[in-house]
Structures are given as structure tokens and as C-alpha cells.
């Protein structure tokens, strides 16, 4: 029989639309102003902390909607924005420095929806408000640090193998090794050949030297590693700031986009995210006279550095340990109530510190604080220029063999807090510069939501009116499909992990509202043509849908390709537009072809008709 779907196909259409409606449902419940409390590694979140929070709020006559302990964090839901700000000030003062108190918007989704994984769509920066940073990495410095580490590894292994060398230096793409004699050259060649994956050994027997040179593949992998490592450390730092639902992603070869919804203190965010502080531990050079170095006669293998609140220090260039091995750093106070940073190292770092200090008990060791500051200048290749600022913050005599835990003194209270945070989150593998910064206020974000919602609503109403006026009852069918299409878009956006709705994304939905009826227009016009060709109403419906299918597929597939290209090469706002456009194209094809056909078949299919309301 013409124009009749089997029962399973009708049930499948209904199931898909109901499933999308279920996952779109959390978006109607809105969000509560909230305060999110987390702890650094010097504190814990438990039932006692929950009681402290509750009592602190009650003492200021603040009545929260709820206080819950979830995933080692406390979430306090408030009734208004004013109470949210007041609660944050109260909790910052009562909990102290070991707790991070951040403003947040908590979805008011019922628990039964949460239990099936239904969550509202995540809103982008332009809808929620917050700060956007575009950061550029100094890739040359990243490669230098990685190759310096390789240089130290090669040098230590040659020493362990008792292979005599004159120099081991890092080059632009590898390590240069100068041997003492032919015997050492042969031993080094045999030992280093095929030892390091991604490096090729280049032999220069006439000069008794070897070069470990990175392959092109290794070079590319190393650059990717530098960006990935910086992104990981950025995420750690954002977690320390207590930001909910941040967006941190790579853009191009050497740039990172960081979006922090709800953050309005841009100065604090820039200070933490843009800082490139790290530490180095080196032995003080006691074999040479520092006065000679001050007068310009710096001995080979040593470096003259300024000291905070003291005379310049002559240090050995060999680095005992860097901040890369630090796994925890917290603020404490010594016996004289002076601030200090307590540091814990990983296993490899503890071994390095132990090996370096066991033979140097009684000798002074310096803690060097290093920071890279971006300049406004670029070189002839357009690369960023950075200045490296290194200063000695502490010199202490090694009293005994050190292990995985020790402390740093000689820093101020606020500096100790910032240094501990940065070291706890990790030192950036390369310095970065903030090349673009945008701040969106929460009121402007709400205005954007209201404007986007109005645009979608009016576009939807005008299309509804036109379709009913022009296609009558079949226009009503198209309008049902359009409503189902909106539900599907919102449901799919809510189900996709990491998908974020932005203002350009709302523009994509508005465009989809207009485009979604294109397929029905093609089908309905073809049905009209079939009726004019004297076909029966049932035949007209059948041929109308079948004949228009190829045209609809061609038109939508080409638009989908354009959306995929926009997503592949675009950045934040362009990606947001491309995502909603692509989802809208796929869902509109489903509702226009399958959905309306199911509805038309249910109303008109299998009946003797003399005319159609089209």
C-alpha cells in the first residue's frame, strides 16, 4: 500500500525525538548563582569543612538554597547574585588561604535527569561572561630547554661509562660531543649508536666529534609535545584558580586559547596563567673568586647571577634539578614565623637531589628563581622576543644528604603563595605571551542570550506563519518537523561532551530554522507538480518524496562540507557557528525527510483521497 510506514519505523522516529527531548529538558531549569570551594594540597574538604562553611554563612544571615559536598568540593547554591558575592567575601575571609573560593553558576537540573547523564548545554564566554586569552609559545626556547635536558643526559651517561670528552653542547637540533682522543671517540660511537630513538648519530672522525641530530619526525613530535605539555600545565593552573568549565585548546602550531567563564579578575588570571616561573638548584662556585667575575672575568662553566637582597653570586652552570620534578609545593612558616615554600619531589627528582648532595655536604647550594618576560619586539622571522630574568633567592649550606622533601626560604608571604601555586601546577616548558585578551561582563552575556533567543523565536514564528499560509495542512506538518528539529539540535548539543553554545552558535540555529524548511519546500512543490500532472494524491505524495530526495541530499551535503571546513580551520566563534550549523543540517534532513514522511503517512497514507490541502 502506498505511503504507509511499518510500525517499527514510526516507533523509531518517535523514540529519537523523545530521547532528544529528554536530554534537552535540563535547559529549561536554568542555573543557580553558586560558590564553589576547593582545597589546595595543604588542606582537605570534609564534613568539618562543610560545617565551617554553613556556620560562616549563617553568621552573616546568608540563607543558601543548598550546601553539598561533591567530588571533594563544596557547592553552595544561592538565591541571588548579591548573595553570591556576599557569600564569597565571607568564605574567603573565614576559610583562609588554603581554600579556593570561586564564583560559579550551578545547573538546577533535577537529580532524576542527572542520574541518566542529562545536563544543560554549556554556554560559551560570550553568553556567560568571563575572560578570553590567546597565548603564543616561544618555540625556540622550548626546543632549547628540551635539548639542554638531552645534553645533560648524554653528559651524565658518558661520565658513567668513563668516556672522556672535551665538551658536550646543545645545538639547534641536537647535541654536539667533542671527544678527547681516538679511543674515547670509538667508545662513544659504539655506546651512542642507535641508543636514542628519534636521533641519528653523525660521525666526524677527523675532528674526533659526534653529533646526535633529531630526525624531522622527532623534531615535529618534540614541538607537539611542547604545546601539549603547556596545555596540560595551563589546565592545572586553571584548576588552581577554581574556574568551572574552562576551555583550553590548541590553535595553530604554537598558540593556545584559554577561556575562563565567570572570571572577572583578569589581573589575577593573567598573573597565574602568563607566569613562567620555575626553579633551578645549582651549586655555588667556591673555587673561583666572585670579585673576578664581577669585573668581567667569569670562569668557564660558571655564571654570575644577582641575588635578592644580597651581593651577586657565582654559580656553576650545571643544574642539579629543575622545577619539572616538583610534585607538590605549599606555604609554611619556619621557627621564626617567616614564610617558606615546602617542596616535594617525584622519584626521579629525589634521586637526582640525593646523588648531587651526597658528595657536596658542607658546600653552599643556591635556589635560582627564573622568569621569562615577553617584550613588544619580534625578530626578523616574526617570532616573539623574551627576556630571561634569573635571580638567586636563597643560598644555604647542604647540612646532609637531601631527598624528596626540603624547603625554600627568603621569599615574602605573597610571593611564597604565588610561587607555591605555580610550582604545584607545573612550570611551563616554554615562555608564553598573551597576544590577545577579551573580557565579557555577565550582564553583556545575559543580553547576548536574550538577543539570540529573541532572534530564534521570531525567526521560528515567521517561518511557522509563512508555511501555514502557503502550504495549509502540509505547512502544519512542516512546522511540526521544525519544532522537532529545534528539540533535536538542543538535545544533541546537550549530549555531546565538550560542546559549547556560543553567540555565533545561536546564529547557526537561526540559520538552521530557515534552512530546515527548504527540504519540505522542495518536497511540497514536487507534490504540487505531480498533482498538476494529473497523478492521484497518493501517487503525488510518493513521487514527491522520492523525486526530491536526491536534490535535498546534494544541497545539504554541500552545506555540511562547508560547515566541516569552517570547523577544521576556524577558531572559537567560527567553530561554534560550524557545530550548530552541521548538527542542524543533519537533524533537519532527518525531520524533513523521515519525520514529515511519517506524519504525512499517518494522516493521509493508505486512504482514498480526491485532493490534498497543499
C-alpha positions in Angstrom: 0.0 0.0 0.0 1.3 3.5 -0.9 2.5 5.8 1.8 2.4 3.6 4.8 5.4 3.2 7.2 5.8 -0.1 9.1 5.2 0.2 12.8 8.9 -0.1 13.8 9.8 2.9 11.7 7.1 5.1 13.2 8.2 3.9 16.7 11.9 4.7 15.8 11.0 8.3 14.8 9.0 8.8 18.0 11.8 7.3 20.1 14.5 9.5 18.6 12.5 12.7 19.1 11.5 11.7 22.7 15.2 10.9 23.6 16.3 14.3 22.3 13.5 16.0 24.2 14.6 14.2 27.4 18.2 15.4 27.1 17.1 18.9 26.0 14.9 19.1 29.1 17.6 20.3 31.6 18.0 23.5 29.7 14.6 24.8 30.9 15.5 24.6 34.6 18.1 27.4 34.4 21.1 27.9 36.8 21.6 29.0 40.3 24.2 31.5 41.4 26.7 29.4 43.4 30.0 29.5 45.2 32.5 26.6 44.6 35.0 25.7 47.3 38.0 23.5 46.7 41.2 23.0 48.7 44.9 23.1 47.8 47.2 20.2 48.8 47.7 21.6 52.3 44.1 21.3 53.2 41.2 18.9 52.8 37.5 19.1 52.2 35.4 17.0 54.6 32.3 17.2 56.8 34.1 19.6 59.2 34.8 22.0 56.4 31.1 21.7 55.4 30.1 22.7 58.9 32.5 25.7 58.9 31.0 26.9 55.6 27.5 26.6 56.9 28.2 28.4 60.2 30.1 31.2 58.4 27.1 31.8 56.1 24.6 31.7 58.9 26.7 34.2 60.9 26.2 36.7 58.1 22.5 36.0 57.7 23.0 34.3 54.4 20.5 31.5 53.7 21.7 29.3 50.8 19.3 27.1 48.8 21.6 24.2 49.4 25.1 23.2 50.5 26.5 19.9 49.1 29.9 18.1 49.3 30.5 16.6 45.8 33.8 15.3 44.3 36.0 16.7 47.1 34.4 20.2 46.5 31.7 22.1 48.3 29.0 23.7 46.2 26.8 26.4 47.8 23.7 27.4 45.8 22.4 30.9 46.5 19.2 32.7 45.6 20.6 35.9 44.0 23.8 37.4 42.6 24.1 39.8 45.5 24.0 36.9 48.0 26.6 35.1 45.8 29.1 38.0 46.1 28.4 38.4 49.8 28.9 34.7 50.4 32.2 34.6 48.5 33.6 37.5 50.6 32.5 35.8 53.8 34.0 32.4 52.9 37.3 33.9 51.6 37.8 35.6 55.0 36.7 32.7 57.1 38.4 29.7 55.3 41.8 31.3 54.8 44.5 30.9 52.0 44.4 27.1 51.8 40.9 27.1 50.2 39.9 28.4 46.7 36.6 30.1 46.6 35.2 30.7 43.1 32.0 32.1 41.7 30.0 29.7 39.7 26.7 29.1 38.0 25.3 25.6 39.0 22.7 24.0 36.8 19.4 23.5 38.6 18.8 20.1 36.9 16.7 17.7 38.9 18.5 14.6 40.2 16.5 12.2 38.2 17.8 13.8 35.0 21.3 13.9 36.3 21.1 10.2 37.0 20.8 9.4 33.3 23.6 11.9 32.3 21.3 14.7 31.2 22.9 18.1 31.6 22.2 21.5 30.1 24.3 22.9 27.3 27.5 24.6 28.2 27.5 28.3 27.5 30.4 30.0 25.8 32.2 33.1 27.1 30.1 35.5 25.1 26.9 34.2 26.7 28.1 33.6 30.3 30.8 36.3 30.6 34.4 35.8 31.6 37.9 36.3 30.1 39.5 35.1 26.9 43.2 34.8 26.3 45.1 33.9 23.2 48.7 32.9 24.1 51.7 32.3 21.9 54.6 30.0 22.8 58.2 30.7 22.4 59.0 27.5 20.5 62.8 28.3 20.2 63.0 28.4 24.0 61.0 25.2 24.3 63.4 23.4 22.0 66.4 24.9 23.8 65.2 23.6 27.2 64.4 20.1 25.8 67.9 19.9 24.1 69.6 21.2 27.3 68.0 18.3 29.1 69.2 15.9 26.4 72.7 17.4 26.7 72.8 16.8 30.5 71.6 13.2 29.9 74.3 12.5 27.4 77.0 14.1 29.6 76.0 12.1 32.6 75.9 8.8 30.7 79.4 9.4 29.2 80.7 10.1 32.7 79.1 6.8 34.0 80.7 4.9 31.1 84.1 6.7 31.8 84.3 8.0 28.3 86.5 11.1 28.2 85.1 14.2 26.4 86.2 17.8 26.0 82.7 19.3 25.5 79.0 18.4 25.3 76.9 21.2 24.0 73.3 21.6 22.8 72.8 22.8 19.2 69.7 24.0 17.3 68.6 20.4 16.5 70.7 18.1 18.7 73.8 17.6 20.8 77.4 18.1 19.8 80.1 15.9 21.5 83.8 16.6 21.3 85.9 13.6 22.5 89.4 13.7 23.9 91.1 11.0 21.8 90.5 8.3 19.2 89.9 5.7 21.9 87.2 7.9 23.5 85.8 8.6 20.1 85.4 4.8 19.3 83.9 4.1 22.7 81.4 6.9 22.4 80.4 5.9 18.8 79.8 2.4 19.9 77.8 3.4 23.0 75.7 6.1 21.4 74.9 4.4 18.1 71.1 3.7 18.0 70.8 4.5 21.7 68.3 7.4 21.4 65.2 6.9 19.4 64.5 9.8 17.1 68.2 10.8 17.0 70.7 9.9 14.2 74.4 9.8 15.0 76.5 11.8 12.6 80.2 10.9 12.8 83.1 13.3 12.2 86.2 11.1 12.9 88.7 13.7 11.6 87.6 16.1 14.3 87.0 13.4 16.9 83.4 14.6 17.4 79.9 13.2 17.2 76.6 14.8 16.7 73.2 13.5 17.9 70.8 15.1 15.5 67.0 15.0 15.7 65.1 13.4 12.8 62.4 15.5 11.1 59.8 13.3 12.7 61.3 13.7 16.2 61.5 17.4 15.7 57.8 17.6 14.9 56.9 15.3 17.8 59.0 17.5 20.1 57.3 20.7 19.1 53.9 19.0 19.5 55.0 17.8 22.9 56.0 21.3 24.0 52.5 22.6 23.1 50.7 19.7 24.7 52.7 20.0 27.9 52.0 23.7 28.1 48.2 23.0 27.6 48.4 20.4 30.5 50.1 22.8 32.8 47.5 25.5 31.8 44.8 23.2 32.8 46.5 22.6 36.2 46.7 26.3 36.8 43.1 26.9 35.8 42.1 24.2 38.3 44.1 26.1 41.0 42.0 29.2 40.1 38.9 27.2 40.7 37.2 28.0 37.4 34.2 25.9 36.4 34.0 24.6 32.8 37.1 26.3 31.3 38.0 25.9 27.6 41.7 25.3 26.9 42.6 24.2 23.4 45.4 24.4 20.8 45.2 26.9 17.9 47.7 26.5 15.1 51.2 25.4 15.6 52.2 27.4 18.6 49.2 29.1 20.1 46.8 28.2 23.0 43.3 29.6 23.6 42.2 29.9 27.2 38.6 30.9 28.0 37.6 31.2 31.7 33.8 31.6 32.1 32.7 33.7 35.0 36.2 35.1 35.8 36.2 38.9 36.1 39.5 39.4 37.9 41.7 39.5 34.7 44.7 40.7 36.6 44.9 37.7 38.8 44.2 35.3 35.9 46.9 36.9 33.8 49.4 36.7 36.7 48.9 33.0 37.2 48.4 31.9 33.6 51.0 34.0 32.0 53.7 33.4 34.6 56.6 31.2 33.5 58.3 30.9 36.9 60.4 27.9 37.7 63.3 27.0 39.9 66.8 25.7 39.4 69.1 24.3 42.1 72.8 24.8 41.5 76.0 24.6 43.5 77.8 27.8 44.3 81.2 28.1 42.7 83.5 28.3 45.7 86.7 27.5 43.6 86.8 30.9 41.9 86.7 34.5 43.2 83.4 36.2 42.7 85.2 39.6 42.6 87.0 38.5 39.4 83.6 37.5 37.9 82.1 40.9 38.8 85.0 42.6 37.0 84.1 40.6 33.8 86.4 37.5 34.2 83.6 34.8 34.6 85.3 31.4 34.5 84.2 28.8 32.0 81.3 26.6 33.3 80.1 29.2 35.8 77.5 32.1 35.7 77.3 35.3 37.7 73.7 36.0 38.9 72.2 38.7 41.1 70.9 37.8 44.5 67.7 39.2 46.0 68.7 41.4 49.0 72.3 40.4 48.7 75.6 40.5 46.7 75.9 38.7 43.3 76.6 35.0 43.4 78.9 32.9 41.2 77.2 29.7 40.4 78.1 26.6 38.5 76.2 26.3 35.2 75.4 22.6 35.8 71.8 22.4 37.1 71.2 19.9 39.8 67.4 19.9 39.5 64.7 22.0 37.8 61.1 22.6 38.7 59.9 19.9 36.4 60.4 17.3 39.1 58.3 19.1 41.7 55.1 17.3 42.6 53.9 19.4 45.5 54.6 22.9 46.9 52.9 24.5 49.8 53.4 27.6 52.0 54.5 27.2 55.6 56.4 29.1 58.3 59.7 28.5 59.9 60.6 28.7 63.5 60.9 32.5 63.3 57.5 32.8 61.7 59.0 33.7 58.3 57.2 32.3 55.2 58.8 29.4 53.4 57.8 27.1 50.5 57.8 23.4 51.3 58.7 21.3 48.3 58.2 17.6 47.5 59.9 15.9 44.5 59.0 13.0 42.4 61.1 9.8 42.5 63.5 10.8 39.7 63.9 14.3 41.3 64.5 12.9 44.7 67.2 10.6 43.3 68.9 13.5 41.4 68.9 15.6 44.6 70.2 12.8 46.6 73.1 11.9 44.2 74.1 15.6 43.8 74.1 16.4 47.6 75.8 13.2 48.9 79.2 14.3 47.7 78.7 18.0 48.5 77.8 18.1 52.1 79.1 21.3 53.7 79.0 23.2 50.4 76.6 26.0 49.6 73.7 25.4 47.2 71.7 28.2 45.6 68.0 28.3 44.7 67.5 30.2 41.4 64.2 31.8 40.6 63.8 32.1 36.8 61.1 34.1 35.0 60.6 34.9 31.3 59.0 38.2 30.4 57.7 38.9 26.9 58.8 42.1 25.1 56.9 44.0 22.4 59.5 43.1 19.9 59.8 40.3 17.3 62.7 39.0 15.4 63.0 39.1 11.6 61.1 35.8 11.4 58.2 37.3 13.4 58.9 35.2 16.5 58.4 36.6 20.0 61.3 38.0 21.9 61.6 37.2 25.6 63.9 38.4 28.3 65.1 35.9 30.9 65.3 37.2 34.4 67.2 34.9 36.9 68.0 35.7 40.4 69.2 33.8 43.5 66.6 33.8 46.2 68.3 31.6 48.7 71.8 30.2 49.4 72.0 27.5 52.1 74.8 25.1 53.2 74.0 21.5 52.5 73.9 20.1 56.0 73.2 16.5 55.0 72.2 14.4 52.0 68.8 15.7 50.7 66.0 13.6 49.5 62.5 14.2 48.1 61.4 16.9 50.6 63.0 20.2 51.5 62.1 23.9 51.9 62.9 27.3 50.3 63.2 30.4 52.5 64.0 34.0 51.6 60.6 34.9 49.9 57.8 37.2 51.0 54.4 36.0 52.1 52.5 36.8 48.8 55.4 35.7 46.7 55.5 32.4 48.6 51.8 31.9 47.8 52.3 32.6 44.1 55.5 30.5 43.8 53.9 27.5 45.6 50.8 27.7 43.2 53.0 27.9 40.1 55.3 25.1 41.2 52.3 22.9 42.3 50.6 23.4 38.9 53.9 22.9 37.0 56.4 25.1 35.2 55.7 25.9 31.6 58.0 24.1 29.3 58.4 27.4 27.3 57.6 31.0 28.0 54.3 32.4 26.6 52.9 35.8 25.7 49.3 36.9 25.9 48.8 38.3 22.4 45.0 38.8 22.7 42.7 39.5 25.6 39.0 40.0 25.8 36.7 40.4 28.8 32.9 39.8 28.6 30.8 41.0 31.6 28.0 38.8 32.9 25.4 41.5 32.1 26.5 41.6 28.5 26.4 37.8 28.4 22.8 37.8 29.5 22.0 40.5 26.9 23.5 38.2 24.2 21.4 35.3 25.5 18.2 37.4 25.4 19.0 38.8 21.9 19.9 35.3 20.5 16.7 33.8 22.0 14.6 36.6 20.5 16.2 36.1 17.1 15.4 32.3 17.2 11.9 32.9 18.5 10.9 35.5 15.9 12.5 33.5 13.1 10.6 30.4 14.2 7.3 32.3 14.4 7.7 33.9 10.9 8.5 30.6 9.3 5.5 29.0 11.0 3.2 31.6 9.7 4.5 31.5 6.2 4.4 27.7 5.9 0.8 27.5 7.2 -0.3 30.4 4.9 1.3 28.9 1.8 1.0 25.1 2.3 -2.0 24.9 4.6 -2.2 21.5 6.3 1.1 20.3 4.8 2.6 23.6 6.2 1.4 22.5 9.6 3.3 19.2 9.1 6.5 21.1 8.2 6.1 23.3 11.3 5.9 20.1 13.5 9.1 19.0 11.9 10.7 22.4 12.5 9.8 22.2 16.2 11.2 18.6 16.4 14.3 19.9 14.7 14.9 22.5 17.4 14.4 19.9 20.1 16.9 17.6 18.3 19.6 20.4 18.0 19.3 21.3 21.7 19.3 17.6 22.7 22.3 16.7 20.6 24.2 19.8 21.8 23.5 18.8 25.4 24.6 15.2 24.8 27.9 15.9 23.1 30.8 16.2 25.7 32.6 19.5 25.4 30.1 21.1 23.0 29.6 24.7 23.9 26.9 27.1 22.7 28.2 30.5 21.7 26.6 33.6 20.2 27.7 32.6 16.7 26.3 29.1 17.5 22.9 30.8 18.2 23.2 32.4 14.8 23.8 29.0 13.3 20.5 27.8 14.9 18.7 30.9 13.5 20.0 30.0 10.1 19.0 26.4 10.5 15.4 27.4 11.3 15.2 28.9 7.9 17.1 26.2 6.1 15.2 23.4 7.8 12.1 24.1 5.8 14.0 24.1 2.5 13.7 20.4 2.2 9.9 20.5 2.8 9.5 23.3 0.3 11.2 21.1 -2.3 9.1 18.1 -1.4 5.8 20.1 -1.3 6.5 21.8 -4.6 7.2 18.5 -6.2 3.9 17.1 -4.9 2.1 20.1 -6.4 3.8 19.4 -9.7 2.7 15.8 -9.6 -0.9 16.8 -8.9 -0.8 19.2 -11.8 0.4 16.2 -13.9 -2.9 14.5 -13.1 -1.4 11.9 -10.7 -3.6 10.7 -7.8 -2.9 12.3 -4.3 -1.3 9.1 -3.0 1.0 8.9 -6.1 1.8 12.6 -5.9 2.9 12.2 -2.2 5.0 9.1 -3.1 6.7 10.6 -6.1 7.1 14.0 -4.4 9.2 12.5 -1.6 11.2 10.1 -3.7 12.0 12.6 -6.5 13.1 15.4 -4.2 15.4 13.1 -2.1 18.5 13.4 -4.3 18.1 17.2 -4.6 17.8 17.6 -0.8 20.8 15.3 -0.2 23.0 17.2 -2.7 22.1 20.6 -1.2 22.6 19.6 2.4 25.8 17.6 1.9 27.5 20.5 0.2 26.4 22.8 3.1 27.6 20.2 5.5 31.0 20.1 3.8 31.3 23.9 4.2 30.4 23.6 7.9 33.1 20.9 8.4 35.7 23.1 6.7 34.7 26.0 8.9 35.1 23.8 11.9 38.5 22.5 10.8 40.2 25.8 10.0 38.3 28.2 12.2 38.8 29.3 15.8 36.4 29.7 18.7 33.5 31.7 17.3 33.7 30.2 13.9 33.8 26.7 15.4 30.7 27.4 17.4 28.8 28.5 14.3 30.0 25.5 12.4 29.0 23.0 15.1 25.4 24.2 15.4 25.1 24.5 11.6 26.4 20.9 11.0 24.1 19.5 13.7 21.2 21.5 12.3 21.8 20.2 8.8 21.8 16.6 9.9 18.7 16.9 12.1 16.8 18.9 9.6 17.4 16.2 7.0 16.0 13.6 9.4 12.9 15.6 10.4 12.2 16.9 6.8 12.6 13.6 5.1 11.8 10.9 7.7 9.8 12.8 10.3 7.4 14.6 7.9 7.0 11.4 5.8 6.0 9.5 8.9 3.5 12.2 9.9 2.1 12.5 6.3 1.8 8.8 6.1 -0.1 8.6 9.4 -2.6 11.3 8.4 -3.1 10.7 4.7 -1.4 7.4 3.9 -3.4 4.4 2.6 -6.6 6.4 2.2 -8.7 7.2 -0.9 -8.2 11.0 -1.4 -9.6 13.3 -4.0 -7.5 16.3 -3.1 -4.7 17.4 -0.8 -4.6 20.5 1.4 -1.3 21.8 -0.1 
